[in-house]
Structures are given as structure tokens and as C-alpha cells.
Amino acid sequence: MATVSGSEKGTRSRRKRMTGKQRREQLLDIGRELFAERGFDATSVEEIAARAGVSKPVVYEHFGGKEGVYAVVVDREMQILLSMVGDSLAADTPRGKIENAALALLRYVEECSQGFRILARDSHAASGTGSFASLISDIATQVEHILAEEFSSRGYDPKLAPMYAQSLVGMVALTGQWWLEVRKPKREVVAAHLVNLAWNGLSNLEPKPRLDHVQHKRGDA
């Protein structure tokens, strides 16, 4: 009668079949890696299955195809980022809220770099959750009421707050894309400079700004 060695038992134990939930999470993790590396179009079901050590039908069974994997990955990343930014707006002062929001977005870039690469590449139509621009717009919506209150207290038109919110969030997001590649200076330093530009710019807003250069050119014509 053949005996089973300890090493063989260990191998069988390590190959213990995953539960459906575990397999789903594994496929999502692998999909996130591939989408971050190559993008949606360059990633195939074959690659996802091969990295997971399963056959293609397993991927189809859980998600219906790579579109399903991608949709879940993008939705999760959007929720993580929106939650981080939303939680950051609990500070007592307007400047504190802007500082925290800038730090939160940069923390997401640093700690969830794969997710940010996927989102910043601009979400594919398969995600069903919109584009990177729509995500920025969602974050800006959380910021604009802060600016509206500040504008009202300073005598500026609060109706312009949405435009300024888009500008501020877009500035941080684009800087985040650049910082993702260089990783210098440190996160806190980058956030401090962004807030310096944003806050001091907001502190000296002109109630009715105009383009002086364009005005002069018209006057010379």
C-alpha cells in the first residue's frame, strides 16, 4: 500500500480549491494588475485566466468576460477614491478641507497606483461608470459647496463656485498623474504647494476678472 509523504500532503493542501468568492477576488486582483499595465483593449480573457491558473470558462462564469471584470474594478476604484475625498472634507476650516482633499487624492495615487492608472487612462465604455472626467466632476461637486460658502463671505458670485471647483480638482488630479511617475517630492510637499497655489490664488480673487492683454490689443486696433 502506497504512503503519502508529508511534502505531497503539503502540495495537496496548497492546491486546495478556492471558494467562489475567493476566486472572484483573485480574478479581480489579476484584472486590476493587467488593466493598469496594458489598458482595457490590450488585456485579454486568456491572460486573466492564465495568471489565475484557470481556464477561460471560469472567468466567463464569474464575470461574463473581461468587460465584467473591468466594470467591477473601475467601480471599486471610483468608490474608494470618492470615499477618501469625502472623508477628507470633515475639517473645520475651508483651507483645512482643501488641504485634506489634496492629501487624500495624492494618498490614493500613492497607495492605489494601479487603480489610479486605470482611472486616469480614462475609463472604457465597458465600465458603465463614466470617464475620468466624470469622476473629477463628481469630486468637484463635493468641493464646490465649500467654495460657494467662501465666495459668499468674500463678496464673490457663488454661482461661479462649480467652475472654480472643477479647476482646483483638475489641477490636483493632473499633478497626481505627473507625480505618479516621478514620486518626488514627498506627498505632503506636493500637497502643500498645490494648496499654496490654490489658496493664495483664491485669497486674491478679483470679483470681476478680465484679460488685460486682450483688452489692450483691442484698444490698439
Beta strands, then each sheet from edge to edge (+ up, - down):
end
